[in-house]
């Protein structure tokens, strides 16, 4: 059990650092205030979860705790999504609604596609 906490902690640290790195890159190259990095991160996270679900019957092994719970748990977060959505609601309602719809649709599609390509 203690090992599972270590796996989650290590995966979580790497997921958080990866998320920060992608955000930093997008801040430097982005030409818009639309939160493309958060959208990309959430879609990628859903795709990887889909791959895992397609390959494995979810077994709570060391990889599960490290990658699914730890890495992807800190890599993809609803808090960033909701925070950015509220900021957009205050300035551009159409962008906010578009962001919500894109995030939901692309995240579900990415999870499905991840499971589909593993069959």
Secondary structure by P-SEA (a helix, b strand, c coil): caaaaaaaaaaaaaaaaaaaaaaaaaaaccccccaaaaaaaaaaaaaaaaaaaaacccccccccccccccaaaaaccaaaaaaaaaaaaaccaaaaaaaaaaaaaaaaaaaaaaaaaac
